[in-house]
Amino acid sequence: MESCHILRRFPGAPEAVLANLEQGEFEIPFALSEAVSEVRAIMRKYRDIPASFADACLVHMANELDTGDILTLDSDFVTYRWRRTRPFEMLIAPAR
């Protein structure tokens, strides 16, 4: 989970994220078993980057949730597109 990775240097932060998930504060509306072919297609489309499995899942979720707003430090999301042509709205400016 991206937020755990981003917050890994803050003592207790990843555990707090997981606790919030457990308490229902966050919801991850994603069932991989129903999205395998779409995720595979996204990974294929971006094989030159290459797109990680996690990135492909996030692109797929953007398509499903109809939003390109993303909180990530991964600069590859400047290149990825949701709904095939729409750029992501990076909620944190990518490092240069």
C-alpha positions in Angstrom: 0.0 0.0 0.0 1.4 3.3 -1.1 0.6 5.2 2.0 2.5 2.7 4.2 5.5 3.1 1.9 5.4 6.9 1.9 5.0 7.0 5.7 7.5 4.2 6.5 10.1 6.6 8.1 7.5 7.9 10.7 7.4 5.5 13.7 4.1 3.9 14.0 2.6 5.5 10.8 2.3 2.3 8.7 0.6 0.6 11.6 -1.8 3.5 12.0 -2.8 3.3 8.3 -3.5 -0.5 8.7 -5.4 0.2 11.9 -7.6 2.7 10.0 -8.2 0.1 7.3 -9.2 -2.4 10.0 -11.6 0.0 11.6 -13.2 0.8 8.3 -11.9 4.4 8.1 -10.6 3.6 4.6 -12.0 1.3 2.0 -10.1 -0.4 -0.8 -12.8 -1.2 -3.5 -10.7 -3.6 -5.5 -11.1 -7.3 -6.2 -8.1 -8.5 -8.1 -9.9 -11.7 -9.2 -12.3 -9.5 -11.2 -9.6 -7.2 -12.7 -6.8 -9.5 -13.8 -7.3 -9.0 -17.5 -7.5 -5.2 -17.2 -4.4 -5.1 -14.9 -2.5 -7.3 -17.3 -3.4 -5.1 -20.2 -2.2 -2.0 -18.3 1.1 -3.7 -17.5 1.4 -4.6 -21.2 0.7 -1.0 -22.3 3.4 0.4 -20.1 5.9 -2.4 -20.4 8.6 0.0 -21.5 8.5 1.9 -18.2 7.9 -0.9 -16.9 4.6 -0.5 -14.9 4.7 -2.4 -11.6 1.8 -4.7 -10.6 0.8 -2.1 -7.9 0.9 0.8 -10.4 -1.3 -1.1 -12.8 -3.8 -1.9 -10.0 -3.9 1.9 -9.2 -4.5 2.8 -12.8 -7.3 0.3 -13.0 -8.9 1.6 -9.8 -8.7 5.1 -11.3 -10.7 3.8 -14.3 -13.2 2.1 -12.1 -13.7 4.9 -9.6 -13.7 7.6 -12.4 -11.0 9.8 -10.8 -7.4 10.6 -11.7 -6.6 12.2 -8.3 -3.7 10.3 -6.9 -1.5 10.6 -3.8 1.8 9.1 -4.7 5.5 9.9 -4.9 5.9 7.7 -7.9 6.8 9.9 -10.9 5.6 7.3 -13.3 2.1 8.5 -12.8 3.1 11.6 -14.8 3.3 9.2 -17.8 0.4 6.8 -17.0 -3.1 7.7 -18.2 -6.4 6.7 -16.8 -9.4 6.2 -19.1 -6.7 5.7 -21.7 -5.9 9.4 -22.3 -6.5 11.4 -19.1 -3.5 12.5 -17.1 -3.4 11.8 -13.4 -3.8 14.7 -11.0 -0.8 14.4 -8.8 -1.7 15.5 -5.3 2.0 15.7 -4.4 4.2 17.2 -7.0 6.7 14.6 -8.3 10.4 15.0 -7.3 12.6 16.2 -10.1 
